[in-house]
Amino acid sequence: MKHDWTREEILDIYNKPLMELLYEAATVHRQHHDPNTVQVSTLLSIKTGGCPEDCGYCPQAARYHTNIEGNDLMGVQQVKAQALRAKAAGSSRVCMGAAWRNVKDGEEFDQVLEMVRTINKLDMEVCCTLGMITENQAQRLAEAGLYAYNHNLDTSEDYYKDVISTRAFQDRLDTIGNVRKTNVTVCSGGIIGMGEKVEDRAGMLVALATLDPQPESVPINALVAVEGTPMEDIEPISIWEMVRMVATTRIVMPQTQVRLSAGRTQMSREGQAMCFFAGANSIFAGDKLLTTPNPDVNEDMEMFKLLGLNPQAPFVKKAQPETVEAVDSKHLPKGEKPKWSRPGHTIPRNEEAKAKAKA
């Protein structure tokens, strides 16, 4: 496994003639994965809207006006019912997302831990994306039975300052580092089509591929431009850019699950098939990805049938974690108040969207 990738090496791969790139990616994919198996995951927004961050792509940021209907933290039984529906529809993983800057010890986090315990007992992989977390919070999630923690890098470190000003790139790396101190797997990827250069896409892959170990899961998202966000006027990327990004990710991180994530509603079945051929082996199913549209699960199952694809069973890549009940937990809340960064610079288009929302 190569962990010393450079930007130049990754750019050389990304810019290969397309047929050569596809052939190499497909060959690597077959060496490490079943090419006819794709994991189906369901993404559930357990707390929507009101986020204090200024991520330029996100409709959940409180400072922008996007007509997103917010909701308080869902109840455990609500989440269980959604997980059972997802399982019946063919999902092997449930990913729970909360629009928080970072996790805070207390009643709400305790409730999330109970959600993790409940879903793990349904014999489904459980993933959470809750913002930045400390080592102790990561340990508590691991005890509850968490399978994966998602914390995307979003883009390259160089371009990051043009997307987000309310947290630093290093905070994201530190959160991944805290997760790595547990037995929870890491899910971390990013978004393309935010106005970045190809060099920034390569830079993001350098940051991910040089982690040791590399993330077990890497979502590749295409920007879904939402009205009211700073990026509302950015034109969608082409399918060829998505295929190249998936193929390059597969080559530089051969054992990783490459997740075809946001933006699938803009892709034809033929385009998605090319992404699967290039090494994508996971999708999110259901009509929503947190707050943006996603293909209906029945459409996905019909596509799987046409392509001869099979849904991946849970716990194929790693054994199911054990669940420790709250009363038996060895990692108690510490009431931590970590000083996560606030870089303090301003991003003109983010400020314009904020002013427009106020008006």
N, C-alpha and C positions, 0 to 999 in steps of 0.2 A: 504494500500500500504506500503510495507516494504522498508525502506530507509537505514537500518543499516546493509546491507549485509557484511559479512566478506569473505576473500579469501577461508578460510577453508570450509565455508558453500557452497560456489559456487563450489568448487572442489568436495565436496560430491555429489552434484547434477550431475555435469559433468561426474563423474566416476560411476554412477549407472549402473546396468545391462541395456543394451540398450532397451529392451522391457519395462522395468519399466519407464525409462526416457521418451520414446516416449509416453507412456500412460499418464504420468503426464503432459507432455507438451501439448499434444492434448486436455486433459481435461481443462487445464488453457486457452488454445486458444479458445475453444468453449464457455467458460464463458464470454469472453470479445470481441469476434469477430465472424463474419460470416465465418465459415470454408470453404465455397465454393466461397468466394470473395477474389480476389487478385488485388491490385492496379498495374496498368501498368504505368511506368514512362519512359520518354525519356531523355537521358543525352546528352547535346549538348555542345561541346567544342567551346566557343565563342572566345577564344584566346589561341592558342596552342603553346607550346614550349617556350624555353628561360627562364625558371624559375631559379632564383638564388639559390634556396634551394638545399640541397644535400640528399634528401630523398632516401634511398637505393633501394627502389622498383620502383622509378618513371622514366619513359622514357622521361619526359618533362624537367628534370633538364638539364640546359645548359652545365654543366660540364661533362656530359656523352655523348658518341657517340652512338646514338640509331637509327639513320636514320628516326627519327620522322620529318615529314614535318611541320614546324611551320607556323603560320599565324597570322597576326595582328587582332585586335579586329573586329569582324563581325559588319555589319551594322544592324540597327534596322529592316529594311524591310527583310533582309536575315533571321534574327531570326524569324520574324513573319511567313515567308513562311515555315520554318522548323517546327514551332509550329503547324501550320495548318495541315501539313502532319502528324505530330505525333497524333494530335487529330483525324484525319480521320482514322488512323490506330488503334485507341482504347486507346491511352494514355490519362490519366486525369491530369498528372503533367509533366511539363518541368523543368528539372534541368540544369542550365547554369553554366559551369565551366570555369574559367579563370586561366591561369598559372601565378598567381601573388603570391608574398610572402605576401603582405598585400595590402589593398585598399588604394589608394591615391586620395584625392579630386582633381577634375579637369575634363577635357573634357571627358576622357574615362569613369570615374565613372558616369558622367551625362548621357552618352550614355547607360550604363548598366541600370540605373534607368528608362530610357525611354523604354528599352526592357521589364523590369518588368511591367511597366504600360500597355504596348501593349499586353503582354500575359495574364495578369489578366483580361483585357477586353474581351479576347476570352473565358472567363469562364473556365480557366484551372488553377490549382494550379501552382504557380511559386516558384522554389527553386533556390538558388544561392550558389555556393562555389567559393569564391574569395580570400581566404586566411584570414589573421587576419583583424579584423575591430574594430573600436572604437565605443563607445556608440552612438555618433552623427551619424556616418555612418549607424549604425544599424537602428536608428530612421528614417533616410532618405529612407532606403530600405523599412521599414514598411509603411511609407507614400505612397510610390509608389505602394504598393499592394503586397509586398512579403509575401508568405505563409510560407516558411520554409528557414532556413539557414543551410547549411551543413558545419560542421567543424569536421572532424574525429579526434579521439584521436590516432588512428592507432594501438596502442598496450598498454601494461602496462607502468606505469611510470618507472619501473625498467629496462625494455628492451628498452625503447624509446631511451636511449643514445647510443644504438648499431645500431640504424636505421637512426637517424637524429642528426646532430650536429649544424645546422644553426638556430634552434629555440628551445625554451624550452617547455617542457610539460605544464608548467604553462601558457604559452602564449595561448595554445589551450583552457585551462579552462577559461582564462580571456575573450577570444573571445566569448565563449558560455555564459559567464556571461553578456557580453554586449548585446547579442541577447536577453537574458532573461529579459532585462529592457524594451523590446518592446512587441508587441502582436504577433511577429513572432515566429513560432514553431521551435524547435531545432531538427536537424538531425545530429546524431553523432554516429559513430561506429568505425570499424577498419578492419584490415587485419590479417588473420591467414595464417600460412605457411611460415613465414619469418625467420624461424630458432629459433623461440621462444619456450619456454617450455609451457606445459599445465598450469602451475602456472601463466604464463604471460597472457594467455587468460583469466583466472579467474580474474587476477588483472585488466585487461581492463574492464571487466564487473563490478567489484567492483566500479571503478571510474565512470562508467556510471550510475549504479543502485543506487548509494548513492547520486546522484544529486537530488535535490528536487525543482521543479518536475523533474521526469525522462524524458529523451528525448522522444519526440513524435515519433521519427523515428530512428531506429538503423540499418545501413547497415552492413551486415556481408560479407566481401570480402575474397575470396581465392586468394593468391598471383598468379599473372600471371607473370612469370619470363620472362623479356624482355632482349634480347641480348644487351649487352653494359652497362646494369645497374649492380651495385654491387651484385645483387641477381640473376644474370642470370643463375647460375648453381644449384639453389635450386630446388629439386624435388617437383612436385605437391603433395599436401596433399591428403589423401584418402577421399572418399565421407563420410565415417563414422565419420571422424573428423568434417566435415562440418555439418552433421546431429546433432552430439552432441552439437556443438556450437550454432546452431539455436535453438535446444530444450532448452538448458540451458538459453539462452537469453530470450526465451519466458517465462520461469518460473519465472525468477528474475525481468522481466519487462513486466508484463502481459498486460498492456494497450497499449504498444508500437507497432508501425508498424515495424515488423522485415523484413528487405529488403535483399533478396537474390541477391547479387550484382556481383562483378567481379568473374570470374572463372566458369561461367555456361557453357561455351563451352566445358569444360572438364567433365561435368556431363551428365549422361544419363537422359532420361526422367524419368526412374524409380527412380534415385537418387534425381532429383528435386521434384518428387512426395512425396518422404519421407521427404524432407525439408518442403514442404507445410503441410504435416501431422504433422510435429514437431512444426509448428507455424509460418513459413514464410508466410507473406501475402502481399508481394510487390516484383516486379521484375523491372529491367530496360530492355526496349525493344529497338530494333534497332541493326544494324550491328556493332556498336562501342560503347565502354564505354570510352569516351574521346579519348584514343589512343589505347586501347586494344580490341581484338575481342569480339563479343557478338552474341548470336543466332539471326537469322533473325526474324523479327516480325511475319512473316507468320508461321514460325515454332512454335513460342510461341502460336499463336492463335489456331493452330492445337492441340498443347499439352493441352491448356485450354479445347478444345472441348472433347478430350479424357478423361480428368479428371473431366469434369463437372464443371469447374471453370468459374466464371463470372468476367469481369473487374469491378473494383470499380469505382463508379462515383466520380467526384470531390467534395470536400468540405463536405464529409460525417462525418469526425472526428471534423471539426471546420468550422465555417461559413466563407464564402468568404470575404476577407478583402476589404475595400473600397480603391479606387485609388484617391490620391490627386495629381492634376496636378502640374507641376513644378512651375508655376507662383503663386500657392496658398500654396506652401510649408512653413511650420513654422520652419523647421529645415534646415538652410542654411549651406553651406560648411564653415568649420572653418580653412581649410588649415593646419590641424593638422599634426604633425610629431612625432608620438609616438615612444618611444624607446623600440621596441620589442627586446626580448633577442637574443643574439648570444653567446651561451654557450662557444664556443671556443675550445672544445676538438676535437680530430680527431678520425675518425673511419677507421681502416686500410683498410677494403675492399672498402670503399667509395673512399679513397685516391688512391687505386690501379686502380679502374675504371676510375678515373679522369686522372691519368697518362697514362693509356691505350688510352684514348680518345685523349690526346694531341699527343701521338705517332702516 
